[in-house]
Structure formats: C-alpha cells, structure tokens
Amino acid sequence: MYQSSNYNGRLNVSSNKIKELRMKNHLSLSGLSTKLALMGIDISKPSLHKLETGQRVLKDYELYGLSHIFKVSIEELLDDFITELKNDDVV
C-alpha cells in the first residue's frame, strides 16, 4: 500500500486552520460536511475529523471548497505553513 509523506507528522498543513475556522464559524463536523456536499465535495464527518487532526491528506479541490465555505483565500488556509517556511528562511 502507498504511504503518503508527511510534514511534521501530519498528512496536511492546514489541519489547525481548518478546525479554527470551523469553530469560528460555529459549524459542527456534520454541518461542514453538508456544506461541502452541496458543492459536490464528499467528505464524511469522520474524514473531516481526520483532516483536522492531520491524519488525512487534503485534496486540492477540497482545499478550494473549504476556502469558499469559510470565505478565505487558499493562502490563508496555508498561512501557518507559509509562515513557518519564511521563519526558517526557506522561502
């Protein structure tokens, strides 16, 4: 079976930001799953939990759907990662 690589022990770099925005917008995992489903993006409640804990890879179209629902840029969802790279003088 294929093993995905990870970054600092997580399979995606947006997990904390996704949870933060979901909570800020007073959405349950079920509510967020429903909003994504209305866009044609099927992510179950357990899969969303795995996203938020860094145990699941975040697909590019899912990233876009989340940015649309939360009304933030994709870059904002990647902000913690980008900041870390800048602080480490990688970019």
The first five atom37 places (N, CA, C, CB, O) and aatype in JSON, in Angstrom:
{
  "aatype": [12, 18, 5, 15, 15, 2, 18, 2, 7, 1, 10, 2, 19, 15, 15, 2, 11, 9, 11, 6, 10, 1, 12, 11, 2, 8, 10, 15, 10, 15, 7, 10, 15, 16, 11, 10, 0, 10, 12, 7, 9, 3, 9, 15, 11, 14, 15, 10, 8, 11, 10, 6, 16, 7, 5, 1, 19, 10, 11, 3, 18, 6, 10, 18, 7, 10, 15, 8, 9, 13, 11, 19, 15, 9, 6, 6, 10, 10, 3, 3, 13, 9, 16, 6, 10, 11, 2, 3, 3, 19, 19],
  "atom_mask": [
    [1, 1, 1, 1, 1],
    [1, 1, 1, 1, 1],
    [1, 1, 1, 1, 1],
    [1, 1, 1, 1, 1],
    [1, 1, 1, 1, 1],
    [1, 1, 1, 1, 1],
    [1, 1, 1, 1, 1],
    [1, 1, 1, 1, 1],
    [1, 1, 1, 0, 1],
    [1, 1, 1, 1, 1],
    [1, 1, 1, 1, 1],
    [1, 1, 1, 1, 1],
    [1, 1, 1, 1, 1],
    [1, 1, 1, 1, 1],
    [1, 1, 1, 1, 1],
    [1, 1, 1, 1, 1],
    [1, 1, 1, 1, 1],
    [1, 1, 1, 1, 1],
    [1, 1, 1, 1, 1],
    [1, 1, 1, 1, 1],
    [1, 1, 1, 1, 1],
    [1, 1, 1, 1, 1],
    [1, 1, 1, 1, 1],
    [1, 1, 1, 1, 1],
    [1, 1, 1, 1, 1],
    [1, 1, 1, 1, 1],
    [1, 1, 1, 1, 1],
    [1, 1, 1, 1, 1],
    [1, 1, 1, 1, 1],
    [1, 1, 1, 1, 1],
    [1, 1, 1, 0, 1],
    [1, 1, 1, 1, 1],
    [1, 1, 1, 1, 1],
    [1, 1, 1, 1, 1],
    [1, 1, 1, 1, 1],
    [1, 1, 1, 1, 1],
    [1, 1, 1, 1, 1],
    [1, 1, 1, 1, 1],
    [1, 1, 1, 1, 1],
    [1, 1, 1, 0, 1],
    [1, 1, 1, 1, 1],
    [1, 1, 1, 1, 1],
    [1, 1, 1, 1, 1],
    [1, 1, 1, 1, 1],
    [1, 1, 1, 1, 1],
    [1, 1, 1, 1, 1],
    [1, 1, 1, 1, 1],
    [1, 1, 1, 1, 1],
    [1, 1, 1, 1, 1],
    [1, 1, 1, 1, 1],
    [1, 1, 1, 1, 1],
    [1, 1, 1, 1, 1],
    [1, 1, 1, 1, 1],
    [1, 1, 1, 0, 1],
    [1, 1, 1, 1, 1],
    [1, 1, 1, 1, 1],
    [1, 1, 1, 1, 1],
    [1, 1, 1, 1, 1],
    [1, 1, 1, 1, 1],
    [1, 1, 1, 1, 1],
    [1, 1, 1, 1, 1],
    [1, 1, 1, 1, 1],
    [1, 1, 1, 1, 1],
    [1, 1, 1, 1, 1],
    [1, 1, 1, 0, 1],
    [1, 1, 1, 1, 1],
    [1, 1, 1, 1, 1],
    [1, 1, 1, 1, 1],
    [1, 1, 1, 1, 1],
    [1, 1, 1, 1, 1],
    [1, 1, 1, 1, 1],
    [1, 1, 1, 1, 1],
    [1, 1, 1, 1, 1],
    [1, 1, 1, 1, 1],
    [1, 1, 1, 1, 1],
    [1, 1, 1, 1, 1],
    [1, 1, 1, 1, 1],
    [1, 1, 1, 1, 1],
    [1, 1, 1, 1, 1],
    [1, 1, 1, 1, 1],
    [1, 1, 1, 1, 1],
    [1, 1, 1, 1, 1],
    [1, 1, 1, 1, 1],
    [1, 1, 1, 1, 1],
    [1, 1, 1, 1, 1],
    [1, 1, 1, 1, 1],
    [1, 1, 1, 1, 1],
    [1, 1, 1, 1, 1],
    [1, 1, 1, 1, 1],
    [1, 1, 1, 1, 1],
    [1, 1, 1, 1, 1]
  ],
  "atom_positions": [
    [[0.84, -1.18, 0.0], [0.0, 0.0, 0.0], [0.88, 1.25, 0.0], [-0.95, 0.0, 1.22], [1.93, 1.26, 0.64]],
    [[0.46, 2.28, -0.71], [1.21, 3.53, -0.82], [1.18, 4.29, 0.5], [0.64, 4.39, -1.95], [0.12, 4.44, 1.11]],
    [[2.32, 4.77, 0.94], [2.41, 5.59, 2.14], [2.6, 7.04, 1.73], [3.57, 5.12, 3.05], [3.54, 7.37, 1.0]],
    [[1.73, 7.92, 2.19], [1.88, 9.34, 1.91], [2.98, 9.91, 2.8], [0.54, 10.1, 2.13], [3.14, 9.5, 3.95]],
    [[3.71, 10.84, 2.25], [4.71, 11.5, 3.08], [4.0, 12.49, 4.0], [5.77, 12.22, 2.2], [2.85, 12.85, 3.78]],
    [[4.71, 12.9, 5.02], [4.1, 13.84, 5.95], [5.02, 15.02, 6.2], [3.75, 13.15, 7.27], [6.21, 14.99, 5.87]],
    [[4.46, 16.06, 6.78], [5.2, 17.25, 7.15], [4.98, 17.47, 8.63], [4.74, 18.5, 6.31], [3.86, 17.73, 9.08]],
    [[6.04, 17.35, 9.39], [5.96, 17.48, 10.86], [4.92, 16.53, 11.45], [5.63, 18.92, 11.24], [4.19, 16.9, 12.38]],
    [[4.87, 15.33, 10.92], [3.97, 14.31, 11.48], [2.53, 14.41, 11.04], [0.0, 0.0, 0.0], [1.68, 13.69, 11.56]],
    [[2.22, 15.3, 10.1], [0.85, 15.48, 9.63], [0.77, 15.23, 8.13], [0.34, 16.9, 9.96], [1.74, 15.45, 7.4]],
    [[-0.38, 14.77, 7.69], [-0.59, 14.5, 6.27], [-1.1, 15.72, 5.52], [-1.56, 13.36, 6.1], [-1.23, 15.67, 4.29]],
    [[-1.38, 16.81, 6.22], [-1.73, 18.07, 5.56], [-1.26, 19.22, 6.45], [-3.28, 18.17, 5.29], [-1.09, 19.05, 7.66]],
    [[-1.06, 20.38, 5.86], [-0.54, 21.52, 6.61], [-1.62, 22.51, 7.03], [0.5, 22.24, 5.77], [-1.33, 23.54, 7.63]],
    [[-2.87, 22.2, 6.72], [-3.97, 23.13, 7.01], [-4.88, 22.66, 8.14], [-4.8, 23.33, 5.77], [-5.89, 23.29, 8.42]],
    [[-4.52, 21.57, 8.78], [-5.43, 20.96, 9.77], [-5.85, 21.92, 10.88], [-4.77, 19.75, 10.38], [-7.03, 22.03, 11.18]],
    [[-4.89, 22.6, 11.48], [-5.23, 23.52, 12.58], [-6.11, 24.67, 12.11], [-3.94, 24.07, 13.21], [-7.06, 25.06, 12.8]],
    [[-5.8, 25.21, 10.94], [-6.56, 26.35, 10.41], [-7.98, 25.93, 10.07], [-5.86, 26.93, 9.16], [-8.92, 26.7, 10.3]],
    [[-8.16, 24.74, 9.54], [-9.5, 24.25, 9.2], [-10.35, 24.15, 10.46], [-9.42, 22.88, 8.49], [-11.5, 24.61, 10.48]],
    [[-9.79, 23.56, 11.51], [-10.55, 23.44, 12.76], [-10.85, 24.81, 13.35], [-9.76, 22.59, 13.79], [-11.97, 25.07, 13.8]],
    [[-9.86, 25.68, 13.34], [-10.04, 27.03, 13.86], [-11.18, 27.76, 13.13], [-8.74, 27.84, 13.73], [-12.04, 28.37, 13.77]],
    [[-11.2, 27.69, 11.81], [-12.24, 28.37, 11.03], [-13.61, 27.71, 11.21], [-11.85, 28.38, 9.55], [-14.63, 28.39, 11.23]],
    [[-13.61, 26.39, 11.33], [-14.89, 25.7, 11.55], [-15.5, 26.15, 12.88], [-14.7, 24.16, 11.54], [-16.69, 26.45, 12.95]],
    [[-14.69, 26.19, 13.91], [-15.17, 26.6, 15.23], [-15.6, 28.08, 15.21], [-14.08, 26.37, 16.31], [-16.64, 28.43, 15.76]],
    [[-14.79, 28.92, 14.58], [-15.1, 30.36, 14.49], [-16.44, 30.59, 13.8], [-13.98, 31.11, 13.75], [-17.18, 31.52, 14.14]],
    [[-16.75, 29.73, 12.81], [-18.0, 29.85, 12.06], [-19.14, 29.04, 12.67], [-17.77, 29.42, 10.64], [-20.19, 28.88, 12.05]],
    [[-18.93, 28.53, 13.87], [-19.95, 27.78, 14.61], [-20.53, 26.63, 13.79], [-21.08, 28.73, 15.04], [-21.74, 26.41, 13.75]],
    [[-19.63, 25.89, 13.13], [-20.06, 24.74, 12.34], [-19.63, 23.45, 13.02], [-19.48, 24.82, 10.9], [-18.5, 23.34, 13.5]],
    [[-20.53, 22.49, 13.05], [-20.16, 21.15, 13.51], [-19.48, 20.43, 12.35], [-21.41, 20.35, 14.02], [-19.5, 20.92, 11.22]],
    [[-18.89, 19.29, 12.62], [-18.31, 18.48, 11.55], [-19.4, 18.08, 10.56], [-17.6, 17.23, 12.12], [-19.18, 18.08, 9.35]],
    [[-20.58, 17.74, 11.07], [-21.7, 17.37, 10.2], [-22.14, 18.54, 9.34], [-22.88, 16.86, 11.03], [-22.43, 18.38, 8.15]],
    [[-22.2, 19.72, 9.94], [-22.61, 20.91, 9.2], [-21.63, 21.25, 8.09], [0.0, 0.0, 0.0], [-22.04, 21.61, 6.98]],
    [[-20.33, 21.13, 8.38], [-19.32, 21.39, 7.36], [-19.39, 20.33, 6.26], [-17.92, 21.43, 7.98], [-19.27, 20.65, 5.08]],
    [[-19.59, 19.09, 6.64], [-19.73, 18.01, 5.67], [-20.9, 18.26, 4.73], [-19.91, 16.66, 6.38], [-20.79, 18.03, 3.52]],
    [[-22.01, 18.74, 5.27], [-23.2, 19.05, 4.47], [-22.92, 20.19, 3.5], [-24.39, 19.41, 5.38], [-23.29, 20.12, 2.33]],
    [[-22.26, 21.26, 3.98], [-21.95, 22.39, 3.1], [-21.04, 21.96, 1.95], [-21.28, 23.53, 3.9], [-21.22, 22.38, 0.81]],
    [[-20.06, 21.11, 2.26], [-19.18, 20.61, 1.21], [-19.94, 19.73, 0.22], [-18.02, 19.81, 1.83], [-19.71, 19.8, -0.99]],
    [[-20.86, 18.91, 0.74], [-21.65, 18.03, -0.13], [-22.49, 18.84, -1.11], [-22.57, 17.13, 0.71], [-22.67, 18.43, -2.26]],
    [[-23.0, 19.98, -0.68], [-23.78, 20.84, -1.57], [-22.93, 21.39, -2.71], [-24.4, 22.0, -0.78], [-23.46, 21.81, -3.74]],
    [[-21.62, 21.39, -2.53], [-20.7, 21.82, -3.59], [-20.23, 20.62, -4.43], [-19.47, 22.54, -2.98], [-19.48, 20.78, -5.4]],
    [[-20.69, 19.42, -4.06], [-20.26, 18.21, -4.77], [-18.98, 17.62, -4.23], [0.0, 0.0, 0.0], [-18.35, 16.79, -4.89]],
    [[-18.58, 18.05, -3.05], [-17.36, 17.54, -2.42], [-17.78, 16.64, -1.25], [-16.43, 18.72, -1.93], [-18.34, 17.11, -0.26]],
    [[-17.51, 15.37, -1.39], [-17.96, 14.37, -0.42], [-16.86, 14.08, 0.61], [-18.38, 13.08, -1.13], [-15.93, 13.33, 0.33]],
    [[-16.99, 14.69, 1.78], [-16.09, 14.4, 2.89], [-16.97, 14.09, 4.1], [-15.11, 15.61, 3.18], [-17.71, 14.95, 4.59]],
    [[-16.89, 12.88, 4.58], [-17.71, 12.46, 5.71], [-17.23, 13.13, 7.0], [-17.67, 10.92, 5.87], [-16.13, 13.68, 7.06]],
    [[-18.07, 13.08, 8.01], [-17.72, 13.64, 9.32], [-16.44, 13.0, 9.87], [-18.89, 13.44, 10.3], [-15.56, 13.72, 10.34]],
    [[-16.3, 11.66, 9.83], [-15.04, 11.07, 10.32], [-13.82, 11.5, 9.49], [-15.15, 9.54, 10.3], [-12.73, 11.67, 10.04]],
    [[-14.0, 11.68, 8.19], [-12.88, 12.13, 7.36], [-12.5, 13.57, 7.67], [-13.24, 12.0, 5.88], [-11.32, 13.92, 7.63]],
    [[-13.49, 14.41, 7.98], [-13.2, 15.79, 8.37], [-12.42, 15.81, 9.68], [-14.51, 16.61, 8.52], [-11.49, 16.6, 9.85]],
    [[-12.8, 14.94, 10.6], [-12.07, 14.84, 11.87], [-10.61, 14.47, 11.59], [-12.74, 13.79, 12.81], [-9.69, 15.03, 12.19]],
    [[-10.4, 13.51, 10.69], [-9.03, 13.12, 10.34], [-8.27, 14.27, 9.68], [-9.05, 11.89, 9.4], [-7.07, 14.44, 9.91]],
    [[-8.97, 15.06, 8.86], [-8.34, 16.25, 8.26], [-7.86, 17.2, 9.35], [-9.33, 16.99, 7.31], [-6.73, 17.68, 9.32]],
    [[-8.74, 17.46, 10.32], [-8.42, 18.42, 11.38], [-7.33, 17.94, 12.32], [-9.66, 18.72, 12.16], [-6.7, 18.74, 13.01]],
    [[-7.1, 16.65, 12.36], [-6.05, 16.11, 13.24], [-4.81, 15.74, 12.45], [-6.56, 14.89, 14.0], [-3.87, 15.17, 13.01]],
    [[-4.79, 16.06, 11.15], [-3.62, 15.81, 10.33], [-3.42, 14.36, 9.93], [0.0, 0.0, 0.0], [-2.33, 13.98, 9.51]],
    [[-4.46, 13.56, 10.07], [-4.37, 12.13, 9.76], [-4.9, 11.79, 8.36], [-5.13, 11.34, 10.8], [-5.02, 10.61, 8.02]],
    [[-5.21, 12.8, 7.57], [-5.75, 12.59, 6.22], [-5.18, 13.64, 5.28], [-7.31, 12.63, 6.23], [-5.02, 14.8, 5.65]],
    [[-4.89, 13.21, 4.07], [-4.41, 14.13, 3.04], [-5.56, 15.03, 2.59], [-3.83, 13.34, 1.82], [-6.7, 14.58, 2.46]],
    [[-5.26, 16.29, 2.36], [-6.24, 17.27, 1.88], [-6.05, 17.43, 0.38], [-6.09, 18.64, 2.62], [-4.99, 17.85, -0.08]],
    [[-7.08, 17.1, -0.37], [-7.01, 17.2, -1.84], [-7.19, 18.65, -2.27], [-8.07, 16.3, -2.5], [-7.8, 19.45, -1.56]],
    [[-6.66, 18.97, -3.44], [-6.7, 20.36, -3.91], [-8.12, 20.88, -4.05], [-5.98, 20.48, -5.23], [-8.38, 22.03, -3.68]],
    [[-9.05, 20.09, -4.57], [-10.42, 20.57, -4.72], [-11.12, 20.71, -3.37], [-11.22, 19.62, -5.62], [-12.02, 21.53, -3.23]],
    [[-10.7, 19.92, -2.38], [-11.24, 20.07, -1.03], [-10.74, 21.36, -0.41], [-10.86, 18.86, -0.15], [-11.49, 22.06, 0.28]],
    [[-9.48, 21.69, -0.65], [-8.9, 22.94, -0.16], [-9.68, 24.13, -0.72], [-7.41, 23.04, -0.55], [-10.0, 25.07, 0.01]],
    [[-9.98, 24.07, -2.01], [-10.76, 25.15, -2.62], [-12.16, 25.23, -1.99], [-10.87, 24.94, -4.14], [-12.63, 26.32, -1.67]],
    [[-12.82, 24.09, -1.83], [-14.16, 24.09, -1.23], [-14.16, 24.68, 0.16], [0.0, 0.0, 0.0], [-15.06, 25.45, 0.5]],
    [[-13.17, 24.34, 0.96], [-13.08, 24.88, 2.32], [-12.83, 26.39, 2.28], [-11.96, 24.17, 3.1], [-13.41, 27.13, 3.07]],
    [[-11.98, 26.84, 1.37], [-11.72, 28.29, 1.28], [-12.99, 29.02, 0.88], [-10.59, 28.59, 0.27], [-13.25, 30.13, 1.36]],
    [[-13.78, 28.42, 0.01], [-15.04, 29.04, -0.43], [-16.05, 29.1, 0.73], [-15.65, 28.24, -1.62], [-16.68, 30.14, 0.95]],
    [[-16.2, 28.02, 1.45], [-17.16, 27.97, 2.57], [-16.77, 28.97, 3.66], [-17.24, 26.55, 3.15], [-17.62, 29.67, 4.2]],
    [[-15.48, 29.02, 3.98], [-15.02, 29.9, 5.05], [-14.78, 31.33, 4.58], [-13.76, 29.36, 5.66], [-14.48, 32.22, 5.38]],
    [[-14.9, 31.55, 3.26], [-14.7, 32.88, 2.68], [-13.31, 33.43, 3.0], [-15.77, 33.84, 3.19], [-13.15, 34.58, 3.42]],
    [[-12.3, 32.57, 2.8], [-10.91, 32.96, 2.97], [-10.14, 32.5, 1.73], [-10.3, 32.36, 4.28], [-10.62, 31.64, 0.98]],
    [[-8.97, 33.06, 1.54], [-8.15, 32.63, 0.41], [-7.51, 31.27, 0.73], [-7.05, 33.69, 0.08], [-7.38, 30.88, 1.89]],
    [[-7.12, 30.59, -0.31], [-6.39, 29.33, -0.12], [-5.1, 29.61, 0.64], [-6.08, 28.64, -1.49], [-4.68, 28.83, 1.49]],
    [[-4.48, 30.74, 0.33], [-3.25, 31.11, 1.03], [-3.48, 31.23, 2.54], [-2.69, 32.42, 0.48], [-2.61, 30.87, 3.33]],
    [[-4.65, 31.73, 2.94], [-4.93, 31.82, 4.38], [-5.01, 30.44, 5.02], [-6.23, 32.58, 4.62], [-4.6, 30.27, 6.17]],
    [[-5.54, 29.46, 4.3], [-5.58, 28.1, 4.82], [-4.18, 27.5, 4.95], [-6.46, 27.21, 3.92], [-3.96, 26.59, 5.74]],
    [[-3.25, 28.02, 4.17], [-1.86, 27.55, 4.2], [-0.96, 28.47, 5.02], [-1.31, 27.43, 2.78], [0.25, 28.26, 5.07]],
    [[-1.53, 29.47, 5.66], [-0.78, 30.54, 6.31], [0.23, 30.04, 7.34], [-1.73, 31.48, 6.96], [1.37, 30.52, 7.35]],
    [[-0.15, 29.1, 8.2], [0.78, 28.62, 9.23], [2.01, 27.98, 8.58], [0.09, 27.61, 10.16], [3.14, 28.19, 9.04]],
    [[1.79, 27.22, 7.53], [2.87, 26.56, 6.8], [3.78, 27.58, 6.12], [2.29, 25.59, 5.76], [5.0, 27.48, 6.19]],
    [[3.17, 28.56, 5.47], [3.94, 29.6, 4.77], [4.77, 30.39, 5.77], [3.01, 30.54, 3.99], [5.94, 30.68, 5.51]],
    [[4.18, 30.75, 6.89], [4.89, 31.5, 7.93], [6.08, 30.7, 8.46], [3.95, 31.85, 9.09], [7.16, 31.24, 8.67]],
    [[5.87, 29.42, 8.67], [6.95, 28.56, 9.15], [8.11, 28.51, 8.14], [6.43, 27.15, 9.42], [9.27, 28.58, 8.53]],
    [[7.78, 28.4, 6.86], [8.83, 28.39, 5.84], [9.58, 29.7, 5.81], [8.24, 28.1, 4.47], [10.8, 29.71, 5.66]],
    [[8.86, 30.82, 5.96], [9.51, 32.13, 5.96], [10.41, 32.29, 7.18], [8.45, 33.26, 5.93], [11.52, 32.8, 7.09]],
    [[9.91, 31.83, 8.34], [10.71, 31.93, 9.57], [11.97, 31.09, 9.5], [9.88, 31.49, 10.77], [12.99, 31.44, 10.11]],
    [[11.92, 29.99, 8.75], [13.08, 29.12, 8.59], [13.95, 29.54, 7.39], [12.64, 27.66, 8.42], [14.9, 28.84, 7.03]],
    [[13.61, 30.68, 6.79], [14.32, 31.21, 5.62], [14.36, 30.22, 4.45], [15.74, 31.58, 6.01], [15.35, 30.15, 3.72]],
    [[13.28, 29.45, 4.29], [13.2, 28.52, 3.18], [12.67, 29.24, 1.95], [12.3, 27.32, 3.54], [13.06, 28.92, 0.83]],
    [[11.78, 30.21, 2.15], [11.24, 31.0, 1.05], [11.45, 32.47, 1.33], [9.74, 30.69, 0.84], [11.06, 33.31, 0.52]]
  ]
}
